[in-house]
Amino acid sequence: MASAGRPRTFDTEQALIKAMHVFWEKGYEGTTMADLIESIGMKAPSIYAAFGNKDALFREVVQCYLPIVTTSQLGALNHSPNIYAAVENALKECVGLFTGKDNPHTCLIMTAAINVAPEHAEHVETLKNLRQEYKSVWEKRFEKAKTDQQLVSDANPTALADYFTTLIQGMAIQAKDGASLASLESTVVLALNTLKLQTNR
């Protein structure tokens, strides 16, 4: 039994997830320490002791969020040997994330640090680099599909990766603005019809 006066313990992982949802919804600049204190349910000194300042907490949040993308979207993209099925499943994962009832309707990596004050530019650069890495995975997947002769001979893996990652980023913003599930699903159908023109199906 804990001795009298011993500080109450808390679940660091759960606190980080709560903070992640705040940053996910409001972005870096839109999130205040008051927001984080209210969401996590801890007093400010405890938050600072556990995570450091807002910058440090955001860095941890980004690392906490990454598996959501790598496991679902990029996992789906690399799971199926068929490029059409792979892209279809990855886009469905994106739509599911952007419209999920248990999370903010956007993507933290795509939208959380587009515009920040100059003193916090590191977060813009961090997320920009992560988006570049995300696009690189798509490009490598299309390169593999071309090597496997699943794409037409003049298909451009770089252009395809640019197209689909731009589409996904756009859907994240549209979802943040209130786009419906049906609307995003219609966008996916059009994108897949474009992909068909590039495949040897």
Secondary structure, 3 states (H helix, E strand, C coil): CCCCCCCCCCCHHHHHHHHHHHHHHHHHHHCCHHHHHHHHCCCHHHHHHHHCCHHHHHHHHHHHHHHHHHHHHHHHHHHCCCHHHHHHHHHHHHHHHHCCCCCCCCCHHHHCCCCCCHHHHHHHHHHHHHHHHHHHHHHHHHHHHHHCCCECCCCCHHHHHHHHHHHHHHHHHHHHCCCCHHHHHHHHHHHHHHHHCCECC
